[in-house]
Amino acid sequence: MGIANHYLIPQAVLLDNPGVTREEYIGLLDSVKFTFSVPEYSEKDPWNSHDDFLRYYYSDNLGHFADMMGIKKLSKGVYDWNQIEGEFESRYDHTPNFFWKQVEGKFYFDLKTFDMIPASFGSEWIIQQESFDRRCEFGYTDLILTAEAIKQKAWKLLSYRGMKHNDQFLRDFSDSRRRYFKAVWDSHTSLASKLKGTTYSEFLRFRLLPPNAR
């Protein structure tokens, strides 16, 4: 089903808000009201449930923001804010992550990320039967689900064990459901084609033509 929690908030915010300055980006991150610890919310709790005492603000700690972005430290307390590209801080040191780039002082989600992440959490491991480590990768559908939770201000989905509310979220927000299932279709057809060695023209034919015309 996918995972939506605080691990992909910085990536999801940048995906849906390309071309933001550092200050704008930090402001958007600070507006996301996730809860990374208890309490654990129930299905009956409203979607905007959160606990302000259990969250942090990047505006209070610029160093934390720099570390999250993977910005290099030039000296004690001094970061290279002119760095043109980087990799978001990884939840797991041994997995591919998500990337960003900076152009003329504005930050963008780096589209090369899509060539380096799986369709969803654990999808490549399930298909390829690789090592346990492969199950620890976040994927495209996880990113989209997180982005939609932020858009809908469904903070409960970003809470402690919030992923258990995924089905409820997709039932309650039809526009988010459409974007999420499109992401499922796009990512898994792309992954399947890649594994089969499908050519670009064959992939387009599969995606665009009805089944009886293939």
ZATIPA-270167 format. One record per residue (C-alpha): x, y, z. Coordinates in nm, 3 decimals, m for minus. Example, Ala and Ser with C-alpha at 12.3 -4.5 7.8 and 13.67 -1.06 7.14 Angstrom:
2
PT        px        py        pz
PT     1.230    m0.450     0.780
PT     1.367    m0.106     0.714
This chain:
214
PT        px        py        pz
PT     0.000     0.000     0.000
PT     0.289     0.236     0.061
PT     0.425     0.434     0.351
PT     0.341     0.792     0.443
PT     0.521     0.936     0.742
PT     0.777     1.199     0.828
PT     1.069     1.033     0.647
PT     0.965     1.168     0.307
PT     0.825     1.507     0.406
PT     1.123     1.717     0.278
PT     1.126     1.531    m0.052
PT     0.748     1.554    m0.097
PT     0.740     1.926    m0.017
PT     1.007     1.998    m0.278
PT     0.839     1.776    m0.539
PT     0.518     1.978    m0.518
PT     0.688     2.318    m0.477
PT     0.970     2.344    m0.732
PT     1.181     2.658    m0.750
PT     1.159     2.769    m0.387
PT     1.429     2.968    m0.210
PT     1.590     2.832     0.105
PT     1.372     3.052     0.324
PT     1.054     2.956     0.138
PT     1.145     2.588     0.160
PT     1.206     2.607     0.534
PT     0.875     2.790     0.579
PT     0.690     2.515     0.393
PT     0.860     2.245     0.598
PT     0.772     2.421     0.923
PT     0.406     2.433     0.818
PT     0.382     2.053     0.806
PT     0.243     1.935     1.138
PT     0.366     1.580     1.171
PT     0.403     1.391     1.496
PT     0.701     1.155     1.504
PT     0.622     0.992     1.838
PT     0.320     0.904     2.050
PT     0.024     0.959     2.064
PT    m0.101     0.702     1.815
PT    m0.423     0.822     1.654
PT    m0.732     0.614     1.580
PT    m0.962     0.603     1.279
PT    m1.209     0.827     1.462
PT    m0.957     1.105     1.520
PT    m0.980     1.398     1.273
PT    m0.728     1.418     0.989
PT    m0.564     1.732     1.127
PT    m0.470     1.556     1.453
PT    m0.116     1.639     1.565
PT     0.083     1.737     1.871
PT     0.283     2.060     1.848
PT     0.494     1.958     2.146
PT     0.633     1.661     1.953
PT     0.765     1.831     1.641
PT     1.064     2.044     1.550
PT     1.111     2.349     1.330
PT     1.388     2.382     1.073
PT     1.376     2.760     1.116
PT     1.502     2.710     1.472
PT     1.802     2.508     1.356
PT     1.954     2.593     1.019
PT     2.221     2.330     1.074
PT     1.953     2.063     1.102
PT     1.811     2.177     0.770
PT     2.157     2.164     0.608
PT     2.222     1.814     0.743
PT     1.882     1.694     0.619
PT     1.967     1.828     0.272
PT     2.313     1.674     0.274
PT     2.479     2.013     0.236
PT     2.851     1.999     0.296
PT     3.001     2.169     0.598
PT     3.294     2.393     0.506
PT     3.401     2.464     0.862
PT     3.250     2.460     1.208
PT     2.896     2.589     1.175
PT     2.950     2.708     0.816
PT     2.775     2.528     0.530
PT     2.818     2.551     0.153
PT     2.486     2.711     0.063
PT     2.605     2.742    m0.298
PT     2.611     2.365    m0.340
PT     2.433     2.293    m0.670
PT     2.309     1.939    m0.598
PT     2.284     1.689    m0.318
PT     2.119     1.387    m0.165
PT     1.858     1.407     0.107
PT     1.957     1.256     0.440
PT     1.883     0.884     0.423
PT     1.682     0.688     0.674
PT     1.895     0.386     0.585
PT     2.262     0.439     0.502
PT     2.268     0.144     0.263
PT     1.981     0.244     0.033
PT     1.947     0.479    m0.265
PT     1.785     0.804    m0.172
PT     1.619     1.111    m0.315
PT     1.806     1.399    m0.477
PT     1.772     1.774    m0.515
PT     1.940     2.045    m0.720
PT     1.985     2.419    m0.679
PT     1.969     2.665    m0.968
PT     2.030     3.037    m0.907
PT     1.942     3.009    m0.540
PT     1.625     2.804    m0.593
PT     1.575     2.440    m0.498
PT     1.420     2.169    m0.715
PT     1.347     1.801    m0.678
PT     1.603     1.626    m0.900
PT     1.420     1.412    m1.156
PT     1.709     1.165    m1.173
PT     1.567     1.033    m0.847
PT     1.296     0.850    m1.041
PT     1.559     0.631    m1.209
PT     1.707     0.532    m0.873
PT     1.413     0.448    m0.648
PT     1.174     0.151    m0.658
PT     0.803     0.170    m0.728
PT     0.713     0.143    m0.361
PT     0.846     0.027    m0.027
PT     0.975    m0.328    m0.082
PT     0.854    m0.365    m0.441
PT     1.192    m0.440    m0.601
PT     1.278    m0.690    m0.329
PT     0.950    m0.873    m0.384
PT     0.999    m0.889    m0.761
PT     1.370    m0.964    m0.773
PT     1.395    m1.166    m0.451
PT     1.708    m0.981    m0.349
PT     1.853    m0.934    m0.001
PT     1.665    m0.810     0.305
PT     1.819    m0.467     0.261
PT     1.611    m0.406    m0.051
PT     1.297    m0.400     0.162
PT     1.418    m0.080     0.326
PT     1.385     0.141     0.017
PT     1.117     0.405    m0.007
PT     0.964     0.441    m0.351
PT     0.764     0.662    m0.583
PT     0.419     0.575    m0.450
PT     0.536     0.645    m0.093
PT     0.651     0.989    m0.207
PT     0.317     1.066    m0.373
PT     0.117     0.946    m0.074
PT     0.320     1.170     0.156
PT     0.279     1.467    m0.081
PT    m0.097     1.418    m0.084
PT    m0.113     1.394     0.296
PT     0.062     1.732     0.313
PT    m0.165     1.884     0.048
PT    m0.477     1.769     0.233
PT    m0.333     1.869     0.573
PT    m0.403     1.512     0.681
PT    m0.148     1.527     0.961
PT    m0.276     1.201     1.111
PT    m0.124     1.016     0.817
PT     0.216     1.165     0.907
PT     0.187     1.065     1.272
PT     0.331     0.777     1.472
PT     0.227     0.457     1.289
PT     0.027     0.677     1.056
PT     0.057     0.429     0.769
PT    m0.223     0.223     0.924
PT    m0.457     0.504     0.810
PT    m0.361     0.472     0.441
PT    m0.682     0.297     0.335
PT    m0.899     0.544     0.524
PT    m0.711     0.835     0.366
PT    m0.764     0.702     0.014
PT    m1.134     0.653     0.086
PT    m1.181     1.003     0.227
PT    m0.985     1.203    m0.034
PT    m1.088     1.108    m0.387
PT    m0.848     1.345    m0.567
PT    m0.556     1.206    m0.365
PT    m0.675     0.855    m0.444
PT    m0.663     0.929    m0.817
PT    m0.310     1.068    m0.798
PT    m0.194     0.777    m0.582
PT    m0.333     0.504    m0.807
PT    m0.188     0.677    m1.112
PT     0.148     0.667    m0.934
PT     0.099     0.294    m0.866
PT     0.022     0.231    m1.234
PT     0.304     0.450    m1.365
PT     0.571     0.313    m1.133
PT     0.487    m0.056    m1.154
PT     0.445    m0.062    m1.532
PT     0.777     0.119    m1.562
PT     0.946    m0.126    m1.327
PT     0.797    m0.429    m1.503
PT     0.908    m0.297    m1.842
PT     1.257    m0.234    m1.711
PT     1.284    m0.587    m1.574
PT     1.163    m0.733    m1.905
PT     1.399    m0.519    m2.111
PT     1.110    m0.353    m2.294
PT     1.207    m0.092    m2.552
PT     1.078     0.264    m2.525
PT     0.838     0.218    m2.818
PT     0.708    m0.109    m2.673
PT     0.653     0.062    m2.338
PT     0.456     0.346    m2.500
PT     0.248     0.096    m2.696
PT     0.169    m0.093    m2.377
PT     0.073     0.226    m2.194
PT    m0.126     0.402    m2.466
PT    m0.308     0.134    m2.662
PT    m0.608    m0.065    m2.538
PT    m0.540    m0.434    m2.456
PT    m0.709    m0.565    m2.775
PT    m0.483    m0.349    m2.994
PT    m0.146    m0.455    m2.856
